[in-house]
Amino acid sequence: MWKKAGGRNVSPSTREIFRSVCPLDCPDTCGLRVTVEDGRITRVTGDPDHPITRGVICHKVRYFPARVHHPERLLYPMRRTGRKGEGKFERITWEEALDEITSRMKNLIAEYGAESILPYSYYGNMGLVNNGTMDRRFFHRLGATRLERTICNAAGSQGFRATMGIKGAIDPEDTVHSRYIIVWGGNIVSTNMHQVMLFEQARKQGAKIVVIDVHRNQTARWADEFVQLYPGTDAALALGMMHVLERENLIDEAFLRDHTVGWEQLKERLKTYPPERVSRITGVPKETIIRLAREYGKTSPSLIRIGNGLQHHDNGGMIVRTITCLPALTGQWQYKGGGALKENGLVQVDTDKLERPDLLPDPDVRSINMIQLGSALLEADPPIRMLFVYNSNPAAVAPSQEKVLRGLAREDLFTVVHDLFLTDTARYADLVLPATSHFENLDVYKSYWHMYVQVARPILPPQGEAWSNYKLFRTLAKRMGFTEPCFDDTEEDLIRQVLDNPENPCLSRIDFDELMEKEIVKLDLSENAAFPERLQRGIRIQLFNESLRAQGLDPLPAHIALKEGTDGERNAKDPDTFMLISPPNHQYLNSSMGNIPKLQKMEGRPTLQIHPKDAERKGIVDGSLVRIRNERGSCTLTAKVTDAVLPGVLVSMGLWWLSSYPDGKGINQLTPDREADMGGGAVFFSTAVQLEKAE
C-alpha cells in the first residue's frame, strides 16, 4: 500500500495515475503524471495541470520507467570483493553495512580526526528532504571535512549578484511580453524547454530571438539569428555592444542616474572596446556587433536569458556580471519582460535551519572545493581516509578525471557510495548502498527557474532493500549516538522547515497544509519581490563594484583572457591549440540517464565536432577515431566534421559513462580543476587541447 498523490490509499494491483515531480538537475522542475500498474511504473507523461510546464516534458524523462525498473538497478547493499574499479561485489545485509560504516567512522575519528572523512554530493536528486537537510546535519555533527558545492552555477551566480545585488528575480512567465530576446550561452532547447515554449509565445507576438553561443546547437538552429563567437569572449562582445549603445545614444540616461552606480566610470571603460577590437577578440564581424547593439537598444522590452555554459570559464563570473549590465544601460529592468534572467533567486530557504552548521564541533573545520576532488584525494594533508558519495558520480562528472580515478583507487581510502546503479564511481567503492528513486520518496522541490514549490509523495514502495538519503543519514546519526532533536525530524517536519524562512516572505507565506493539498503552489510575489517592482525599493545596480577589488578582480566589467587556449585574436597564430567545449547532450543530464539503452541508441556514441578546415589540415575524415590530449590526460572519440563549430574550437556533447568511450577515458580527463574568477566555480570550458588522428 502507498499514498496516491491526492492522498487516498490505493492498491498496488490496480492501475492508477499519480502526480509527481521531475527530480533531475534542470531548471524546469517539471510536473509529471505517472501510470502505475501492478506495482510497476509503466508510463510517465507531463502533468497538464502544472501551471508552467503544462503537460510537456523532455524525451529523456519519458524513460523514467526504464530507469526505475532497470535490470541493473541496485537492490541490496554490497561489499567489494575485487580490485577497486573492477566492479566485483558480494551481497551483504544492511546491518552489516551500517556496522562497518559506523565502526570505520568511529575508528577514523579516534585515530585521525573527523576531517579524515569527506562527503561528496550534488544534485542527482533535487528534492530538499533528501538533499540538503539530514545529510548535511549528519556530516556537520560528525565534524567531517566540509564540501564546497560549486561545480555548476557558483561563478555565474556571484557574477550576477556583483551587478544586481541579488541572484535573480524575474518571473519566467513574464517573458512572454519580451520583444527582443537574446539567449546567451545556453542550449535551452535541450536544457530549459519550457522557456522555449514561453519564447515561442513571445515570437508569435512579434519578438525576435537571437542566440549567442560558441556552437550551432539545437537552440541556435531554432532561433531567428545565430551569432557565433570564440569561447570565453562573451564579456568582450557585451562591452562592444555597450560601446555602440553609448556612442549612438541608445541608453536611458534617467534610469542610469536613478538606479545605477558607476556609469561615468563604465563609460570611460567602454572607449577601449570599439567594435573593431571586439571583432578581433570574439570572431564576430564588427557589422554584426553594431547591428546587434542597435536592435537591442531600439527594442523594448528586451530580455537576455543567460545560460549556464558561459560561466564555466576562468572568467565566467565576470562574463555574467558584464552581460547583466546591458539591461541597465537601456533601462530594461523597469519593464515587464525586460532585463536579464539567469536563475530564480526567490526560493531562498533558511540553510542554517535545514543544514545545522551550528552542530559542527569545530567551526574552523577545513573545507574542500568539490571540483578539486582528485587533488584532495591525492594531496590533502591530513589525508582523506573515507569518502561518502551520494547524489553524484564524480568519477564521470568531476574535472581532472585522471586524478579523480587515481584517488578513488587508493587502497587506504574507504569509499561508500549510495546510488541506484553501479556507476563509474560505485565501481571503486568498498561498500555500495542501494538508493530509492524519487518515486519512492516524500519530498519537496523548488526550481531555480520558475516560481513554484512542489511536493511529491511516494507512488512506489522502496524497490528491493533501497533506502532514501533521509533514512540513511537519520539512521547513521542514531548509530553514531547523536542525540540532538533535529535527528528526530520527520520528512514532513523538514518540509515545514523548508517553508519557514522569515527572511523570505515569498516562501514563508506558503501554507504547509495548502501545499500538501494542492502539491503545486506559487511563491508569494505580492511585496515587490520581482523586477520591475523591485526597483521601487531603491536597488542600485553596480556598474562599478568596489568590493570586487578586494577579491583581486576589476571593479568594472571587463574582458579577461583565458588562462589557456586561444580566442579570435590568437587562433590564427596558434592553429594547433584547440579550445574544447563539452556542453550537455540532448538525451542525458550529466551522467544521469546515460545507462538507459534506448537513450544510448538515440544519442549514438561520443563524438568530437571539428571544423572542416581543421579536419582537412589534420587529415581527419568524418567517422574516424580521433584523440584529443593535454597535460592532464587524453580521450578518444569519433570525428564529426561540421561547420557548427568555428576553426580552432572542438565540441564534444554530453558526459557519458566511461564504458562508452573507446579507451574508457572520459572527456573530463582533459578539463582543469582550477577555480573560476568568482565563487570557486568550475572551468570545464576553459580547456586547451591538441588534436590528432587515433591509431
N, C-alpha and C positions, 0 to 999 in steps of 0.2 A: 504494500500500500504506500502511496505517496500523495503529496498535495498537488492538486491542479493549480494552474496559475491563478484561477479565480478563487481558490481556497477550499473547494469541497473535495472530499475523498473520492477517489476513483479506483477501479480495479485494474491491475496490470493486464488482465485478459481482454479488456475492451479496447476499441480504437478511439483515441481521444486526441484533440488538438490543444496544445498548450502555448501560452505566450512565454517568450524568453528574450534574452539579450545576447548579442554577439560579444564575446569577451576579448577579442583579438586587439592587439595594439594598433588601433586605427582610429582616426578622428570621428568616424561616423557613428560608432557605438549603436548599431542597427537594432531595431526591434524585430524579433523573429516569431514565426509561427511554426511549431514543431509537432509533427504527427508521430504518435507512439502507438504501436500495435504489438500486442503480446509481449510487452516488456522490452521492445526494441524501437529505436528511432528509425523511422522509415522515410521521412521526408522533412526537409527544412526549407521554408519559404519566408518571404518578408511579411511583417505584420502590417496589414493595410490600415490599421487604426493608429499606427505610430504617426505623430503629427509632423515629423520632418523626414523620416526615412520612407514612409508612405508605401510600404509593401515591396520596396525594391531592395534587393541585396546583391552582393557581388557573387561571381561564379563560384569562387572557392568555398564560400560558406554553405552553398548547397550540398557540398560534400562532407559536411559535419557527420552525417550518419556513418560514412566510411571511416571517419576518424574515431568516433566513439566506440564503434564495434570492430575496429581494425583487428585482424587476426594476430598482429604482433603487439597489441596493447599489453602493458604490464598489469598483471592482476594480483601479484603477491610479492612480498619482499624477497630479495635475492642477495646472496653474498658472492663476491668474486672468487673464482677458482683458477682462472688462467692468469696470463700476464696482463698488465694494465694496457688497455686499448684493444685487447684480443676479443673481448665481449663474451667471455665464458663465465657463467654464474650457476649457482645452485639455489633452489628454493629453501627459504627459512621461514620461521614464524615471525609475526610482529613482536612477540615477546622477546625473541632472540635479538631482533634488530634493535629494539628500544634499549635492551640491556647493554648491547655493545656500544651504542651511541652514547648513552649516559655515562657508562664506565670510562669510555675514551675521554669524554669531556672532563670528567672529574679528575682523571689522571693527568691530562694535559694542563689543566688549570693549576693543579698542585705542583707540577714539575716546571712548567714553562710560563704559566700565567694565561689568563683568558684571551689575551691578544694573539695567542698562537692559533686561535680559531677565527675563521673568516666566513661570513655568509656571502653568497653571491646570488642575486636575483634581479629581475627587471619586470617586464610587463607581458610575460607569456600568458597571463590571465589578468585582466584589468579590474576584476572585482575587488572592492576595497576591503571586504571582510577577509578575503583570502590572500591579500597582497597589500601590506602596509599597516597592519594592526597587530595581531597576535604574534606574527613572526618578528616584527621589529621589537616588540616588548620582550620577547624571549631573549633575543641576542643582546639587547641593551642590559637586561638584568644579568645576563651571563657575564657581561663585560668584554664581549668579543670585539675584535677589530671592526671598526665601522666602515661600511662600504659607501663611497660616493657614487650615487647612481646618476651618471652624467652622459651616458652613451648616446642618447638620442637628441634631446632638444635643449640642452643646457646652454649652449653658446647662443643660439638664436633667441631664447627667452630672455637672457641677460641683455643681449643687444637691443631687443625691443624695449625692455624696461629702461635702458640707458637713455632712450629718446623720450618714451612716453610716461615713464614712472610706474607703469603697471604692465602686467603680462599681456593684456588684450581685453577688449570689452565691446566687440561688435557682434550683434546678433546675426548669425548667418542668414536668417530668414529675411533680414533687411536687404540682402544683396540683390534681390530681385529688382530693386529700384536703381541699381547701378547702370550707367550708360556707357562707361568706358572701363573695361576690366583688363587688368594685367595679371596673368598667372605667372609668378616669378619663381622659378626653381622648384616646381612641384609637378609631378606627373599625376594630376588629380583624377584623370580617367581611371587610373589603377588604384589610387590611394585615398580618394575623397569623392566618390562618385555622386553623393547627394549634393555636394557643392556644384558639381557639373549640372545636375538637374535644375538647381536654382539659377545658375548662369544661363541655362537654356531658356528659362522663363524671361530673364532679362534680355536675352538676344531677340526673342520674339517681340519685345517691346522696343527694339532698336539698338540695343547695346552692341558694341564691337568688342571682341575678345582677342587679346594679344597674349601669346606665350613667349616668355624669355627663358631660354634654357640652353644647356650645352649639347643637348641631344634631341633629335627629331623623334620624339616618342609619341605615344598614342594621343596625349593631350595636345602636343604641337600639331598633329595632323587634324585634330578636331577644331582647332582654333581658326579664327579668321585670318590671323597673321602669325608667323613664327619668326622670332628674332633670335639668332644663334650667336653665342659668344664663347670665349675660352673660359675654362674652369677657373674660379676664384677671382674673376674680374668684374663681378656684378656691382661692387661699390663704385668702381670707376664709371660704369655705364650710368648708374644713378646720379653721380656727380656731374657727368656730362649732360644729362637731361636737365639737371638743376641749373647748370650754366646757361643753357638755352632759355629756360623759363625766365631767369633773371634778365638776360640780355634782351629778350623780346617783350619784357614787361608783362609776362603771363602769370604774375604772382599776386597774391592777395595781401596787400600791404596792411590793411586793417587787422586781418587775422594774425599776421606775424607780429604786429605791435601789441595786440591784446592777449595773445595766447602762447607766445614762444619766448625763449631766452636764447640770445646769441646770434640773431640774424645778421648783424653787422659783421661779426667775425666769420660766419659761414660765407657771406657774400664775398669776402676777400679770398677765402679758400677756393671758391668756385672759379676765380680767374685763372687758376692753374689747371683747370680741367676743360679746355676747349674741345669741341668735337673732334678736331684733327688728332689731338693727342689721345683722346679716349678711344678713337677708332684703332689706333696702333696697338693699344693695350688689349682691347676686347675682341678685335677682329670684326666688329660691327661697322659697316660703312658709315661715314660721317653723315651722309644724306639721310640714312635711316635714323640715326640718333636725333637729328634735328626734327625730322617729321614726327617721330615718336613723342618727343617733348611737346611739340605744338599740338598734336592730337590730345595728349594727356592734359595739357594746360587749358585747352579750349572746351573741354567736355566735362560736364558735371551732371550728376555725381560720378566721380571716378573712384575705382577701388583697385587696390593691389592685394592679391591673395598670395601671401608669402609661403612658399613651400618649405619642406624640411631639408631638401638636398643641399641648398647653397650654404647652410650653416656648418656643414661637415668639412670645413676648410680651416687652415691655420688662421685665416682672417674672418671666420664665419660670424662671430659676434658683431664685428664692425660692418660686415656686409648687411646684416639685418638692421642694425642701427641706422645705417646710411639710407637704405631703401625706405625705412619708416619715416625719414624726414621729408620725403617727397610730398605726401599729402598736406604737410604743414605749409609748404610754400604756396600751394594753390587753395588752401583753406578747406580742403575736402572733409576734414573731421567734423565740420558743422552741419553736414548734410546726411540724411538717412540714405544709406547705400554708398557713402563715400568713406575714404580713409584707407586703412590697411588692416588686413586680417591675417594674423598668424595663428593664434590659438585662443581658446576661451579661458580668460583669466578670472572668471567669476565663480567657478565651482571650487573655491578655496576652502579646504577643510582645515580643522584645527589639528595639525600634525602632531603637536606636543601631546594633545589629549589621546590621539589614536596610537602613537608610537611610543610614548612614555620615555623620552630620553632621560628624564629625571631618575630612572631606575639604574642608570649607569653607576657602578661602584666608583669609577674614576672618570670625572667629566673630561679629562685630558687624554682619554684613550686614543690611540692612533687611528687614523683613517687612511684608506687606500682607494684611489680612483679606479673604478671598475674597468676602464679602458686599458689600464696597466696591469691587468691580472697576470699576464705572463711574467713581467718583470717582478711583480710581487712574489709569485711562487718561486722564482729562481733567486731573488736577491734580497728579499725583506729581511731585516735584522731587528729583532729576533725573527726567526723563520716562521712562516705559516706552516702549521703541522696538521691542521684539519680544515677542510673546505666543505661547506654545506651549500649545495646548489639546488635551487628551485625556481620555477617560472623563468628559466633561461637555459640557453645552450651555448655556453661561452666557447666551447671547442670550435664551433662554427661561426659565431657572431662576433667574437671579440677580435680586435686588431692584433697584429703581430702574432699570427697563429702559430708559427713555429715555436715561439717561446711559450705560448699557452700550452701546447701539446707536450712540450718538454717538461714543463712544470707539472702538468697532470700526471706524467709518467713517473714522477718521483716515488720511489718505494717507501720513503719515510713520510709521505703525505697520505693521510687518511681522508678519503673523499666520500661524501654521502650525496646522492642525487635523488631528488623526489620529482618524478615525472610520469607522464603517460606512456612513454616509449623509451626504448634503449637508444637514446640519442648518441651523437658523437661524443658528448661529454660523459654520458652514463657508461659508455664502454670503458672509461678509465676509472670508474667508481669502485670503491671497496664494498659499499652497500648501495643497492638500488631499491627505492621505496615506491610503491605504486600510488599514483595520484588520481584523484577524481577528475572528471571533466567538469566544466562549469554547469552542465545539465544536471549534475548530481549535487549541486551546492545551493544554499541560500546565500544571496549576495546582493550588493547594491553597486550600481555603476554610474560614474559620471563620464562626461565626454570632454575631450579637450578641443572640441569644435562647436557643437551645438549646446543649447541651454537647458537640456532636460536631464533629470535624475531618474534612474530606473531601478526597479527591484526585479529580480528573477528568483523564483522558487525552484527547488529541485523537482525535476519531472521524471527522473530515473532514480532508483536506488543506487548506491555506490556499486560499481561493477567489480566483481571479484572481491578482493580484500583492499580495495583502494581507499585511501584516506584523503580528506581535504587538507590544505595547508593549515586552516584554522584548527582542525582536530589534531594534527600532528604537533604543532607547536604548543598548543594548550596541554597536550598530554606530556610532552617533553618537559614543560615547566613544572608540572606536578612531580614527574620523575626526578627532577633535579632538586626538589624540595622547596620551590619558590612558593611563598605563602601570600604574596600580595593579592589583594582582592581583584585587581584587574585581570588576573588569570582565570577568574571565575566568570567573566563576562560571556554571555551567550551571543550567538550571532545576531539576534535582534537587539541586544544591548549595543553591539558595535554599530549597527545601522543607525540607532538613535544618536550615538556619539558622532557619526559622520555628519548628521544633520545639525548637530549642536555646535555652532560656531558663532557666538555673539558678535564677533568682529566682521562677520559676513552675513548681513541681513538677507541677501539674495538667497542664501542657502538655509539659514536658520528659521526662516519663516515657512519653510515647507513642513507641513504637519505629518508626523510619522504615520498616524492612522490613515490619513488620506493617501500617502504614498503606498502603504501596504495594500490599500483597497484598489487604487487606480493603477498602480505599478509604473506609471509614467507621469511625472509632474514637472512642469516648467519652473525654472528659477523665478523668484520674485524680482522683477526689474522695475519696480514702482518708484524707487528713490534714486533717480539719476544714475542708475547702475551702468548704463552703456552709452557710448557716443551716439549721437551728438549731445545728448542731455548732460553728459559728464563734464562738458566744458563749462557748464553753469557753476560748477563748484570751484572754479579758479585754477584748474590744472594748467601748468605751464610746460609746454613741450620743450625739451632740452636739445636745441640745435647745437649749443655749446654746453658740454657737461664736464665741469671741473673735476668731479670726483673720479673720472676715468684716469686722470693724470696719476693719481696715487697707485693705480694698477699698472702703470707703465704704458698706458695707452694714450693715443691722441684724443684730446677733449673734443675735437671737431671730427665730423665724418671724413673718412679718408680711404683711399685705395692703398693696401699694403700687399706687396708681392708675397707669393707663397714661398715657403722655406725650401721647397724642392720642386723641380719641374720647370715648365715654361708657360708663358702667356702669349698673346698675339705678337708682341714685340720680339720675344726671344725665340719663338718657334722656328723661324726661318734660319736662325743662327745655330740651332742645335736640333737638327731633324731626327737624330737618333734617340732623343729623350722624349718619351710619350707620357701624357697625363692619363691616368686610369681613373675612370668613374665606375662605381658599382651600385647603381640605384636598384630599387625593388623591381622584381618582375611581376607579371600580371597574376600568376596563379598561386604564388606563395606569399606569406607575410613573414619576412625574415626567414628563419628556418622552419617556422610552423607551416603545416600542411605539405611540407616537402617530401613526406613519405606516403602520400596518397597516390596509388598507381595511376588513376585516371588523370589526375592533375599533372603527374610526371609526364604522361604521354602527351598531354596538350602543350606542356611547356617545352618538351623536347629534351635538349641537353644543354649544358653550359656553353655559351658561345662568347666570342670576342668580336665586337663590331669594329671594323677597320676601314678607314677611308680608302677608296680605290687607288689614289696616288701613293699612299704609304704601302698598300699591299703590293702594287706593281714594283715599287722600289725594293721591297724585301723579298720578292719572288714568291709571294703568298697568293694562293687561289682560294676561292670560296669553297668551304667544306673541308679544307685541310687542317691538320693539327698545328697549332702554334704554341709557343711558350713565351710567357712574359716573366721577367725576373728583375730583382733588385737585390740590394744587400740584405734584405730581410728574408727572402725566400723566392719561390717560383711557383707557377701554376700553369698547367697545360689545358687548353681549351680548343674548341672548333672555330675556325675563322668564319666570320660573316662579313663579306666585303660589301660596304654600303656607304652612300653619301649622307646617311643620317648623322654622321659624326664629322667634325672638322679634321683636316690634316693635323696630325700630332696628338689627337685625342682618341682614346680607346674606351669602349663601354662594354662591360660585362654585367648583365642584368640578373639580379637575384642572389640570395645566399642559399646555395644548395647543400644538402648533406654531403659529407666528404666522399662517400662512395660513388657519387655522381660524376666526380672528376676523373679523367683518365689515369692520373697519377695519385689520386687520393688526397691531393692537396688543394685546399680551397682558395678563393680569391683573397681572403684575409691573411694568407701567407705574406702578402705584399704591403698591406696597409700599416701605417705607422701608429705607435701607441702614444705619441706626444699629445699634449693638450692644446686645444684651440685658444684663441686670444681671450675668450671670456668663458666663465662658468666651468672650466675644466672639460669642455665638450670634446667629442671625438673628431678626428680629422681624416676620416676614411677617404675623402675625395681629393686630398692633397697628396697624392701618391704618384711618384715618378717611376717609370719602368722602362726597361729595354724590351724590344720585340724581336723574335726570331722564329724561323720555322722549326718545328719539333721533328726529331728523327722518328 
